[in-house]
Amino acid sequence: MHATAPAPAITPFSAYPVQSLMTVAHKPAQVFTRGRGSWLWDSEGRRHLDLVQGWAVNTLGHAAPEIAEALAEQATRLVQAGPGLHNDRAIKLAHRLAELSGLERCFFTSSGAEANEGAIKLARKYGQVRRGGAFEVITFHNAFHGRTLATMSASGKPGFDKLFAPQVPGFPKANLNDLASVAALIGPNTVAVMLEPIQGEAGVIEATPEFLRGLRAMCDELGLLLILDEVQTGIGRTGTLWGHSEAGIRPDIMTLGKGLGGGVPIGALLAREAVSCFAPGDQGGTYCGNALMCAVALAVLDALTEPGFLPAVQARGAQLRTGLQALADRLGTGRVRGRGLLLALDLPLADQAAQVADAARQPTNANTPGLLVNAVRPQSLRFVPALNIAGDEVALALTLLQKALVAS
Ligand SMILES: *Cc1c(COP(=O)(O)O)cnc(C)c1O
C-alpha cells in the first residue's frame, strides 16, 4: 500500500456551505474528501466503491501514485511556459500520441469540448482552403460532443437545440448506424462527418464496425473528413487503445479528453498531416499544452502501454459484462451494451435508474459500502470504473448492485 493522505476529520455534510455553488446539476448530499484507487470516502467517513470515476476520467483510479508522482515532479520543474513557447513535455506527449494513433499532428486543449470545438474549426478551415468554402459537419441524433455553443449544436441531445438558442448552424443530424441517412444529408456544403465510436451520454450506444468502415469508405470516395470524438472511448476505455481500433480504420481527425489526463484537465485534437491546415493565429488557448498536465498524460500513457494493461481491461470488462448480463437476464431487459469498461445495463421500469443509483449509494445497512453508478438515462445505468479495477472489486460491485436492485 502506498502512503496515502491522512484521513481528514469527520465533518457532517450539513456543515458545508453548498449554496455558494451554482446549482447546475442535482447532486447527492454527500461531500467527498478523499479517494484511493476504486474507493472514494465522504466527509462523514463512509466508503464507496466508485464505478463512475469522475465521469470516466480516472483511468488509473483515485489519487493514483503514478499521477501524484508526475504532478509532484513536474510541479517542481516547470508548470507552464505559456502558449507562445515550446515546452519539452508537450512535444513529447504529441509525439507519443502520434505514434499510438497514426495521426501526425496534435493540438492540446483543457477539455473534451474544447478539443471538439477545435476539430470543428479545423474541418471548417479545411473546407475553406480545400473544398470551396464547405462548412457543414454531419453529426448524429443523441450524440454528445460537449457544452460550448458549437459543440452543443453539434450534439444531438434532445433539448440542446432550444436551450441557448439560436444554435451555431451547420450541423445536420443523421441516424447512427444508418449510412443512407448520412448519404441523404451530403451536399456541396458538406466537409465532414463527426461521431463517437460509442455514444456515451446517449446510454452507451455502439456504432457498429461495419458502419464505421462504411463511413470511412464514403468519406474517402467523396473527399470528406471523418472526425471521431474519442473523448470517452479513447485511452483504453473499450479494452483497445481507441474505440475505433476494432473497426480497423483511421480517422482524419480524432479528439481526446477524459481518460487522457487520468483526472486532470487535458484534451487533444489529433489530425492527419494532410488535414492539419491551421495557420499561425488560427487556434490557441492560454493553458493549451501546459507542461504540468502533459506530464500527467505521459504518465497515464506509460501505464496504459505497459504489457498486460489492456488485456486486464478486457478481462475486467468481460467479468463485469458477464455479471451485468446475468442481472439483465433475470430482469428480462436484454443485452448489456458497450465494450471493455464502458458498459450499460437497462432496467425494467422507466425512471428507475436514478432510484437504483440512490439506493446503491446509500445502502440501508450502515456497514455496507456505498456503490457509485451513473444513471446515464432514465432507464439505464452506466459503468465506467477505473481501468485498473481489481477482480474482487468488480465482484463486490456486482453484489452491491444486486442488493440495490432488490432494495429499489
Ligand atoms: C465528456 C464528453 C465530451 C465533453 O468533454 P468535457 O471535458 O466535459 O468538455 C465530449 N464528447 C464526449 C463523447 C464526451 O463523453
The ligand as an ORCA input file, in Angstrom:
! r2SCAN-3c Opt
* xyz 0 1
  C     -17.444     14.159    -21.883
  C     -17.512     14.235    -23.371
  C     -17.259     15.431    -24.057
  C     -17.009     16.727    -23.339
  O     -15.820     16.718    -22.617
  P     -15.586     17.855    -21.496
  O     -14.200     17.585    -20.999
  O     -16.647     17.662    -20.476
  O     -15.703     19.161    -22.185
  C     -17.264     15.404    -25.418
  N     -17.514     14.271    -26.105
  C     -17.757     13.103    -25.488
  C     -18.002     11.872    -26.298
  C     -17.788     13.045    -24.097
  O     -18.066     11.890    -23.481
*
